[in-house]
Amino acid sequence: MAHHKSAIKRHIQSLKRQERNRFYISTMKTFIKRTREALTGENKEQATTVLRSTTSFIQKVASKGIIHPNKASRLVSRLSGAFNKKFEA
């Protein structure tokens, strides 16, 4: 355990950030799961809405530095590709 006041503060901050980051990652995974479920259905309007909100959230998480921007782009690209393959073909 840290002994200096500043080290204790940094440790507390890291725990808070860890909890916040875990929340964002978990929420992002839930968004992705809902999008994949929507893509298995036949309702294009619902899939479009869910894909939009998921894309927005993924980009928000990347802008906060919680995930790497390249990972965000890869996730969005794969979800968009799956959407196009399902509904544009």
TINU-798104 format. One record per residue: chain; x, y, z of N, C-alpha, C in turn. Coordinates in Angstrom, 1 decimal. Example, Ala and Ser with C-alpha at 12.3 -4.5 7.8 and 13.67 -1.06 7.14 Angstrom:
# residues 2
(site 'A' (13.2 -5.7 7.8) (12.3 -4.5 7.8) (13.2 -3.3 7.8))
(site 'A' (12.8 -2.2 7.1) (13.7 -1.1 7.1) (12.9 0.0 7.9))
//
This chain:
# residues 89
(site 'A' (0.8 -1.2 0.0) (0.0 0.0 0.0) (0.9 1.2 0.0))
(site 'A' (0.4 2.3 -0.6) (1.2 3.5 -0.7) (1.2 4.2 0.6))
(site 'A' (2.3 5.0 0.8) (2.5 5.7 2.1) (2.4 7.2 1.9))
(site 'A' (2.8 7.7 0.8) (2.7 9.1 0.5) (1.3 9.5 0.2))
(site 'A' (1.0 10.8 0.6) (-0.4 11.3 0.3) (-0.7 11.3 -1.1))
(site 'A' (0.2 11.7 -2.0) (0.0 11.8 -3.4) (-0.2 10.4 -4.0))
(site 'A' (0.6 9.4 -3.5) (0.5 8.0 -4.0) (-0.9 7.4 -3.6))
(site 'A' (-1.3 7.7 -2.4) (-2.6 7.2 -2.0) (-3.7 7.8 -2.9))
(site 'A' (-3.6 9.1 -3.1) (-4.6 9.8 -4.0) (-4.6 9.1 -5.4))
(site 'A' (-3.4 8.9 -6.0) (-3.3 8.3 -7.3) (-3.9 6.9 -7.3))
(site 'A' (-3.7 6.2 -6.2) (-4.3 4.8 -6.1) (-5.8 4.9 -6.1))
(site 'A' (-6.4 5.8 -5.3) (-7.8 6.0 -5.3) (-8.4 6.4 -6.6))
(site 'A' (-7.7 7.3 -7.3) (-8.1 7.7 -8.6) (-8.1 6.6 -9.6))
(site 'A' (-7.0 5.7 -9.5) (-6.9 4.6 -10.5) (-8.1 3.6 -10.2))
(site 'A' (-8.5 3.4 -9.0) (-9.6 2.5 -8.7) (-10.9 3.1 -9.3))
(site 'A' (-11.1 4.4 -9.1) (-12.3 5.0 -9.7) (-12.3 4.9 -11.2))
(site 'A' (-11.2 5.1 -11.8) (-11.1 5.0 -13.3) (-11.3 3.6 -13.7))
(site 'A' (-10.8 2.7 -13.0) (-10.9 1.3 -13.4) (-12.4 0.9 -13.3))
(site 'A' (-13.1 1.3 -12.3) (-14.5 1.0 -12.2) (-15.3 1.7 -13.4))
(site 'A' (-15.0 2.9 -13.7) (-15.7 3.6 -14.7) (-15.4 3.0 -16.1))
(site 'A' (-14.1 2.6 -16.3) (-13.8 2.0 -17.6) (-14.5 0.6 -17.7))
(site 'A' (-14.5 -0.1 -16.6) (-15.2 -1.4 -16.7) (-16.7 -1.2 -17.0))
(site 'A' (-17.3 -0.2 -16.5) (-18.7 0.1 -16.9) (-18.9 0.3 -18.4))
(site 'A' (-18.0 1.2 -18.9) (-18.1 1.5 -20.3) (-17.8 0.3 -21.2))
(site 'A' (-16.8 -0.5 -20.9) (-16.5 -1.7 -21.6) (-17.7 -2.7 -21.6))
(site 'A' (-18.3 -2.9 -20.4) (-19.4 -3.8 -20.2) (-20.6 -3.3 -21.0))
(site 'A' (-20.9 -2.0 -21.0) (-22.0 -1.4 -21.7) (-21.8 -1.6 -23.2))
(site 'A' (-20.6 -1.3 -23.6) (-20.3 -1.5 -25.1) (-20.5 -2.9 -25.5))
(site 'A' (-20.1 -3.9 -24.8) (-20.3 -5.3 -25.1) (-21.8 -5.6 -25.2))
(site 'A' (-22.6 -5.0 -24.3) (-24.0 -5.2 -24.3) (-24.6 -4.6 -25.6))
(site 'A' (-24.2 -3.4 -26.0) (-24.6 -2.8 -27.2) (-24.3 -3.7 -28.4))
(site 'A' (-23.1 -4.2 -28.4) (-22.7 -5.0 -29.6) (-23.5 -6.3 -29.6))
(site 'A' (-23.8 -6.9 -28.5) (-24.6 -8.1 -28.4) (-26.0 -7.8 -28.9))
(site 'A' (-26.6 -6.7 -28.5) (-28.0 -6.3 -29.0) (-28.0 -6.1 -30.5))
(site 'A' (-26.9 -5.5 -31.0) (-26.8 -5.2 -32.4) (-26.8 -6.5 -33.2))
(site 'A' (-26.0 -7.5 -32.7) (-25.9 -8.8 -33.4) (-27.2 -9.5 -33.4))
(site 'A' (-28.0 -9.4 -32.2) (-29.3 -10.0 -32.1) (-30.2 -9.3 -33.1))
(site 'A' (-30.2 -8.0 -33.3) (-31.0 -7.3 -34.2) (-30.7 -7.7 -35.6))
(site 'A' (-29.5 -8.0 -35.9) (-29.1 -8.4 -37.3) (-29.5 -9.8 -37.6))
(site 'A' (-29.9 -10.6 -36.6) (-30.4 -11.9 -37.0) (-31.9 -11.9 -37.3))
(site 'A' (-32.5 -10.8 -36.9) (-34.0 -10.6 -37.2) (-34.2 -10.1 -38.6))
(site 'A' (-35.4 -9.8 -39.0) (-35.8 -9.4 -40.3) (-36.2 -7.9 -40.3))
(site 'A' (-36.2 -7.2 -39.2) (-36.7 -5.9 -39.1) (-35.5 -4.9 -39.3))
(site 'A' (-35.5 -4.3 -40.5) (-34.4 -3.4 -40.9) (-34.4 -2.1 -40.1))
(site 'A' (-35.6 -1.6 -39.8) (-35.6 -0.3 -39.1) (-35.1 -0.4 -37.7))
(site 'A' (-35.4 -1.5 -37.0) (-34.9 -1.8 -35.7) (-33.4 -2.0 -35.7))
(site 'A' (-32.9 -2.7 -36.7) (-31.5 -3.0 -36.8) (-30.7 -1.7 -37.1))
(site 'A' (-31.3 -0.8 -37.9) (-30.7 0.5 -38.2) (-30.6 1.3 -37.0))
(site 'A' (-31.6 1.4 -36.2) (-31.6 2.2 -35.0) (-30.6 1.7 -34.0))
(site 'A' (-30.6 0.3 -33.8) (-29.6 -0.3 -32.8) (-28.2 -0.1 -33.3))
(site 'A' (-28.0 -0.2 -34.6) (-26.6 -0.1 -35.2) (-26.1 1.4 -35.0))
(site 'A' (-27.0 2.3 -35.2) (-26.6 3.7 -35.0) (-26.2 4.0 -33.6))
(site 'A' (-27.0 3.6 -32.6) (-26.7 3.8 -31.2) (-25.5 3.1 -30.8))
(site 'A' (-25.3 1.9 -31.3) (-24.0 1.1 -31.0) (-22.8 1.8 -31.5))
(site 'A' (-22.9 2.3 -32.8) (-21.8 3.0 -33.4) (-21.4 4.2 -32.6))
(site 'A' (-22.4 5.0 -32.2) (-22.2 6.2 -31.5) (-21.5 5.9 -30.1))
(site 'A' (-22.0 4.9 -29.5) (-21.4 4.5 -28.1) (-20.0 4.0 -28.3))
(site 'A' (-19.7 3.2 -29.3) (-18.3 2.7 -29.5) (-17.4 3.9 -29.8))
(site 'A' (-17.8 4.9 -30.6) (-17.0 6.0 -30.9) (-16.8 6.9 -29.6))
(site 'A' (-17.8 7.0 -28.8) (-17.7 7.7 -27.6) (-16.7 7.1 -26.6))
(site 'A' (-16.7 5.8 -26.5) (-15.7 5.0 -25.7) (-14.3 5.2 -26.2))
(site 'A' (-14.2 5.2 -27.5) (-12.8 5.4 -28.1) (-12.3 6.8 -27.9))
(site 'A' (-13.2 7.8 -28.0) (-12.8 9.2 -27.8) (-12.4 9.5 -26.3))
(site 'A' (-12.9 8.7 -25.4) (-12.5 8.8 -24.0) (-11.2 8.1 -23.7))
(site 'A' (-10.7 7.4 -24.7) (-9.5 6.7 -24.5) (-9.6 5.3 -23.8))
(site 'A' (-10.8 4.8 -23.7) (-11.0 3.5 -23.0) (-10.6 2.4 -23.9))
(site 'A' (-10.9 2.5 -25.2) (-10.4 1.5 -26.1) (-9.6 2.2 -27.2))
(site 'A' (-8.8 1.5 -27.9) (-8.0 2.1 -29.0) (-8.9 2.5 -30.1))
(site 'A' (-8.6 3.6 -30.8) (-9.4 4.1 -31.9) (-9.5 3.0 -33.0))
(site 'A' (-8.4 2.3 -33.3) (-8.4 1.3 -34.3) (-9.3 0.2 -34.0))
(site 'A' (-9.4 -0.2 -32.7) (-10.4 -1.2 -32.3) (-11.8 -0.8 -32.5))
(site 'A' (-12.0 0.5 -32.2) (-13.4 1.1 -32.4) (-13.7 1.0 -33.9))
(site 'A' (-12.8 1.4 -34.7) (-13.1 1.4 -36.2) (-13.3 0.0 -36.7))
(site 'A' (-12.6 -1.0 -36.1) (-12.7 -2.4 -36.5) (-14.1 -2.9 -36.1))
(site 'A' (-14.5 -2.6 -34.9) (-15.8 -3.0 -34.4) (-17.0 -2.4 -35.3))
(site 'A' (-16.9 -1.1 -35.5) (-17.9 -0.4 -36.3) (-17.9 -1.0 -37.7))
(site 'A' (-16.8 -1.2 -38.3) (-16.7 -1.7 -39.7) (-17.3 -3.1 -39.8))
(site 'A' (-17.0 -4.0 -38.8) (-17.6 -5.3 -38.9) (-19.1 -5.3 -38.7))
(site 'A' (-19.6 -4.5 -37.7) (-21.0 -4.4 -37.5) (-21.7 -3.9 -38.8))
(site 'A' (-21.1 -2.8 -39.4) (-21.7 -2.2 -40.6) (-21.7 -3.2 -41.7))
(site 'A' (-20.6 -3.9 -41.8) (-20.5 -4.9 -42.9) (-21.5 -6.0 -42.8))
(site 'A' (-21.7 -6.5 -41.5) (-22.8 -7.5 -41.3) (-24.2 -6.9 -41.6))
(site 'A' (-24.4 -5.7 -41.3) (-25.7 -5.0 -41.6) (-25.9 -5.0 -43.1))
(site 'A' (-24.8 -4.5 -43.8) (-25.0 -4.4 -45.3) (-25.1 -5.7 -45.9))
(site 'A' (-24.4 -6.7 -45.4) (-24.5 -8.1 -46.0) (-26.0 -8.6 -45.8))
(site 'A' (-26.6 -8.3 -44.7) (-27.9 -8.8 -44.4) (-29.0 -8.1 -45.1))
(site 'A' (-28.9 -6.8 -45.1) (-30.1 -6.0 -45.6) (-29.9 -5.4 -47.0))
(site 'A' (-28.7 -5.2 -47.5) (-28.4 -4.6 -48.8) (-28.3 -5.6 -49.9))
(site 'A' (-28.1 -6.8 -49.6) (-27.9 -7.8 -50.6) (-29.2 -8.2 -51.3))
//
